[in-house]
Amino acid sequence: MVGWGTAASFSASGPRPASTAWQQFRDWSRKLDSDPLAFGSFPFDPAAPGRLVVPAVTIVRTAQGRRSEIICAPQTDLLAIIEAGRQSTLMRDPAAPRLREVDCADARRSWTSAVSATTTVLADRTAGIEKVVLSRAVDVVADRPLDELRIARWLGEHHRDCWTFSHEGLIGATPELLVEVSEAIFRCRILAGTRTPAWEGELLDDPKERHEHELSVDSVTARLEEAGLNDPHLDGPFLLRLPNVTHLATDITASLDPAVSSAHITDVLFPTAAICGTPRSAAFEQIRRVESIDRGRFSGPVGWTATDGSGQWGLALRCAQLSPDSRAARIFAGAGILASSEPDNEWHETQAKMAPMRQALHHG
Ligand SMILES: C=C(O[C@H]1C=CC=C(C(=O)O)[C@@H]1O)C(=O)O
């Protein structure tokens, strides 16, 4: 699915931001008697605004070799858009960009201190916190503007078990599906518990990884009813093998009440314990206290939706945020912390999670 140009956009923050933006989008579409799709992304912190954007032109390919659908938003000049696309293709620099990582001498120390401060809180049973997901970032500068399309194409080709996204400068290939609603069926993929491929043998039997995973699954199953989902079926945990890491994964399917939109489910399930922690609000506060970065849209919902409420929303993981001039990128990764976590192990895990984006930027 690819869209370009902007026919309309709808922002929302605070409680239930995805549903608020989706309702605006649906009302706008009804008024114009149209049925477009909207692409969107929302920050981890709901106090910051997220956006749904209706592209001027959207191409939806359901399968290779089958007919594709082209959706033109109302009042779209299709030929002008094709011409603009052609011009920007001609301006593309064929040479690979030269990249330099910004050396941050403090990065390792501040990670260790954030993880240690958190394991201390987690070990204190009176605090009542079981899990906190902490993240960090690496900044990369390029000798010319990076090309979002080429980065996304490379990710799509090399990470086929993930969902590739590129929305307003946030690019990645996430293995974690928060919500998919299609033909009255809900589907999601929950991940937590990670090893590099050489050590994946330990994953299914390691009590720490199993517990970390169960907390993430519970954070979703506990809210299915509120989300309007019925008769859940759980499949997992199983090993999801990616080129850089292996995860414990659980897939959930459920049926849904007809009036329920993918945006509503997103608002209810987000933030899961895979990217925030348990319990949710205490973990969020701990993240605010010790995390040294602004996550922006990293680990927030990213995806698309239609006016009938169907859609697909991933968690924005394994991604980078491009600067407004595209000459710099910030790569993010996080890791679930329990009382028994070791800062060094978690550091290596975040390094492994950053590998796909580090590689992909070279293809921009
Ligand atoms: C926060 C991230 O991963 C989450 C998703 C899968 C496994 C995770 C873990 O094992 O820690 C994290 O909960 C990230 O990739 O940046």
The ligand as an ORCA input file, in Angstrom:
! r2SCAN-3c Opt
* xyz 0 1
  C      10.880     -2.242     22.557
  C      11.256     -3.067     21.605
  O      10.886     -4.388     21.559
  C       9.802     -4.912     22.282
  C       9.172     -5.881     21.381
  C       9.640     -7.162     21.288
  C      10.517     -7.653     22.251
  C      10.891     -6.902     23.326
  C      11.813     -7.435     24.358
  O      12.125     -8.632     24.324
  O      12.285     -6.670     25.198
  C      10.310     -5.549     23.561
  O       9.287     -5.686     24.502
  C      12.078     -2.641     20.461
  O      12.245     -3.404     19.534
  O      12.534     -1.498     20.478
*
